[in-house]
Amino acid sequence: MQKKIYFITDAHLGSKVFEDPIAHEQKLVRWLDSVKNDAEAIFMLGDMFDFWFEYKRTVPKGFNRFLGKMAELTDVGIPIHFFTGNHDLWTFGYLENEIGLIVHRGPQVMQLKGKNFFLAHGDGLNDNSLGFRFIRGIFHNKVCQWLFSNIFPSSLGLKFGYAWSESNRKRHLRQNVGYLGENKENLVLFAKKHFSDNPNIDFYIFGHRHILLHLMLNRSTQLAILGDFISEFSYASFDGKNLELLFFEKE
C-alpha cells in the first residue's frame, strides 16, 4: 500500500457556529479513520480547536472523541504534527505528553518524501497591520499567558476564551472575505517573496484563510491554501509526486 501524507486545517472544534458540535467532532473522527490505514503522517495546520487554553490541572471540556482518536493513531506510530493557530496556540504540554502530538509553534520547513515543504497556519505572514501585531504580541507573551492562567479561575477564563472565539468567528462570517487575488492575498505574496530567496521549496501549504487555492508559483513550486473543515470539509494528500485537494463527506 502506498503511504500518503495528509494535511488538514481549521476545524474550529467547539465553536458555537455549529448547531451540533458533537456531530461535527464525529465527522472529523471519521476523517481520521478514513486516512489511518495509509497515513505516513498527518499534519494539522492550526485552529483545529476554536479555543484551547491549558491550565495546570485543567484543559477545555469536551473533544474526547477527537483526542482519543489522535492518541490511538499516535500509539500505533502515525506521527501527527499539530501547528498552533491563532485560536489554539495555548498548549503547554498536554497535547504532547498525553496525546502524543508533535507541536509546532511557528512555520516549519520540512522534507517530506524527498520534497521540501514550507508549512504554517498562516496568521501573521505578510500582515504588518498594527492591530494584528498588537493582539498577536499579547497572545504570545509568556507574562500575559501566566497572568491569564493564574489570575482568572479556569471557569471564567474558558468562558471568556469561547466568547472571544465566537465574536471573532461571527466577525469573519459577516466580512465573508473570499479570495483576493494573487496581488492582494497575503499568503500568496508571502510565498512569492519567500520563494525568491528560497528557490528549493517545492510546496507551500497554509490554513487560516478558509479559502481553497491551489496555485503554481512557477513550473515546479506549488502553493495550497487548504480551505477548512467547517463548510468545505477539505484536506490535502501527498503521495510523493502529486498534491491533491480533496473533500470529505461534503453534502
C-alpha positions in Angstrom: 0.0 0.0 0.0 1.3 3.4 -1.0 1.7 5.6 2.0 0.5 9.2 1.9 0.9 12.4 3.9 -2.3 14.2 4.9 -2.9 17.9 5.6 -5.9 19.4 7.3 -6.7 22.7 9.0 -9.3 25.0 10.6 -11.8 22.6 12.1 -12.6 25.0 15.0 -13.9 22.3 17.2 -16.2 23.7 19.9 -17.3 26.7 18.0 -20.9 27.8 18.7 -21.3 28.3 15.0 -22.2 24.6 14.8 -25.7 23.6 15.6 -24.5 20.1 16.6 -20.8 20.4 17.7 -20.7 16.7 18.6 -21.7 15.7 15.1 -19.0 18.0 13.8 -16.4 16.3 16.0 -17.7 12.9 15.0 -17.2 13.8 11.3 -13.6 14.8 12.0 -13.0 11.5 13.8 -14.5 9.7 10.7 -12.0 11.5 8.6 -9.1 10.3 10.8 -10.5 6.8 10.5 -10.6 7.1 6.7 -6.9 8.0 6.4 -5.3 6.0 9.1 -4.6 2.9 7.0 -2.4 4.6 4.5 -1.2 7.7 6.5 2.5 8.1 6.7 2.0 11.3 8.7 -0.8 13.8 9.4 -0.3 17.5 9.6 -2.9 19.7 11.3 -2.1 23.3 10.3 -3.8 25.2 13.0 -7.1 26.2 14.6 -8.3 22.7 15.0 -9.9 24.0 18.2 -11.9 27.1 18.3 -10.3 27.9 21.7 -7.7 25.9 23.6 -6.0 27.0 26.8 -4.3 24.6 29.2 -4.4 25.4 32.8 -2.1 23.5 35.2 -4.8 21.0 36.0 -7.5 21.8 33.6 -8.0 21.6 29.8 -11.1 22.7 27.9 -14.1 20.4 28.4 -15.0 18.0 25.6 -13.2 16.8 22.5 -12.8 13.3 24.0 -13.6 11.6 20.7 -11.1 13.6 18.8 -8.4 13.5 21.4 -8.9 9.8 21.8 -8.7 9.1 18.1 -5.5 11.1 17.8 -4.0 9.2 20.7 -5.0 5.9 19.1 -3.1 6.9 15.9 0.0 8.1 17.6 0.0 5.0 19.7 0.4 2.8 16.6 3.2 5.0 15.2 1.4 7.5 13.0 3.0 10.9 13.7 0.6 13.8 14.0 2.1 17.2 13.6 -0.1 19.9 15.3 0.6 23.5 14.3 -0.8 26.1 16.7 -3.1 28.6 15.1 -4.4 31.9 16.3 -7.3 30.2 18.2 -5.4 27.3 19.8 -1.9 28.4 20.5 -2.0 28.0 24.3 -0.9 24.4 24.6 1.7 23.8 27.3 2.4 20.1 27.3 -0.9 18.2 27.5 -1.3 17.5 23.7 2.4 16.5 23.5 2.6 14.4 26.7 -0.9 12.9 26.9 -1.9 12.6 23.2 1.5 12.2 21.6 1.3 15.1 19.2 4.3 16.8 17.7 3.5 20.5 18.4 4.9 23.3 16.2 4.5 26.9 17.3 5.6 28.5 14.1 6.3 27.9 10.4 8.4 24.9 9.6 10.4 23.8 6.6 10.4 20.0 6.3 11.5 17.4 3.7 8.6 15.0 3.1 9.0 12.2 0.6 12.0 13.9 -0.9 10.3 17.3 -1.4 10.7 20.5 0.5 7.6 21.8 2.2 7.0 25.2 3.9 4.2 24.6 6.4 2.4 27.2 8.5 -1.1 28.1 9.8 -0.6 31.4 8.0 -1.7 34.0 10.5 0.7 37.0 10.5 2.5 36.1 7.3 2.9 39.3 5.3 0.4 41.0 7.7 2.1 44.1 9.2 -1.1 45.7 10.5 -0.6 47.4 13.9 -3.8 45.9 15.4 -2.9 42.4 14.4 0.7 42.7 15.7 -0.6 44.1 19.0 -3.0 41.3 19.6 -0.6 38.6 18.5 2.1 40.1 20.8 -0.3 39.8 23.8 -1.4 36.3 22.9 2.2 35.0 22.6 3.6 36.9 25.6 4.5 34.5 28.4 3.8 37.1 31.1 0.3 37.6 29.7 -0.2 33.9 29.5 0.9 33.5 33.1 -1.4 36.3 34.3 -4.4 34.8 32.4 -3.7 31.4 33.9 -3.2 32.5 37.4 -5.5 35.4 37.9 -8.6 34.2 36.2 -10.1 30.9 37.5 -10.4 28.3 34.8 -14.2 28.5 34.6 -14.0 32.3 33.9 -11.0 32.1 31.7 -12.5 29.4 29.4 -15.8 31.2 29.3 -14.0 34.4 28.2 -12.0 32.4 25.6 -15.0 30.9 24.0 -16.8 34.2 23.9 -13.8 35.8 22.2 -13.7 33.0 19.7 -17.4 33.3 18.9 -17.2 37.0 18.4 -14.1 36.6 16.2 -15.8 33.9 14.1 -19.0 36.0 13.6 -17.0 39.0 12.5 -15.2 36.9 9.9 -18.6 35.4 8.7 -20.0 38.9 8.3 -17.0 40.1 6.3 -17.1 36.9 4.2 -13.8 37.8 2.5 -13.1 35.4 -0.3 -10.0 35.0 -2.5 -8.5 38.5 -3.0 -6.3 37.6 -6.0 -2.6 37.0 -6.3 -1.6 40.6 -5.9 -3.6 41.1 -2.7 -3.6 37.8 -0.9 -1.1 37.9 2.0 -0.2 34.3 1.9 0.4 34.3 -1.9 2.5 37.5 -1.5 4.5 35.9 1.3 5.1 32.7 -0.6 6.3 34.6 -3.7 8.7 36.7 -1.6 10.0 33.8 0.4 10.5 31.6 -2.7 12.6 34.3 -4.3 15.1 33.8 -1.6 14.5 30.1 -1.1 14.1 28.5 -4.6 14.5 25.0 -3.1 10.9 25.0 -1.7 8.6 22.7 -3.6 5.3 23.2 -1.8 3.8 26.0 0.4 0.8 24.8 2.4 -1.3 27.1 4.6 -4.6 27.3 6.5 -6.1 30.3 8.3 -7.9 31.9 5.3 -10.7 29.4 5.0 -10.4 29.5 1.2 -9.4 26.8 -1.3 -6.5 27.6 -3.5 -4.1 25.5 -5.5 -1.6 27.7 -7.4 1.5 27.1 -9.4 4.1 29.7 -8.4 6.4 28.5 -11.2 6.8 25.3 -13.2 7.8 23.3 -10.1 6.6 25.1 -7.0 3.0 24.9 -5.7 1.0 26.8 -3.1 -2.1 25.4 -1.4 -4.5 27.0 1.0 -6.5 24.2 2.4 -9.9 25.6 3.0 -11.4 24.4 6.3 -13.2 21.6 8.0 -16.3 23.7 8.7 -18.1 24.2 5.4 -15.6 22.9 2.8 -14.5 19.8 4.7 -11.4 19.9 2.6 -7.9 18.4 3.1 -4.9 17.6 1.0 -2.9 14.4 0.4 0.6 14.0 -1.0 1.9 10.6 -2.4 5.4 11.7 -3.2 4.5 13.2 -6.6 1.1 14.8 -6.6 -0.5 17.1 -4.1 -4.3 16.8 -4.2 -7.0 18.9 -2.6 -9.9 16.6 -1.6 -13.2 16.8 0.2 -14.7 14.6 2.9 -18.4 13.9 3.1 -19.3 17.3 1.7 -23.0 17.4 1.1 
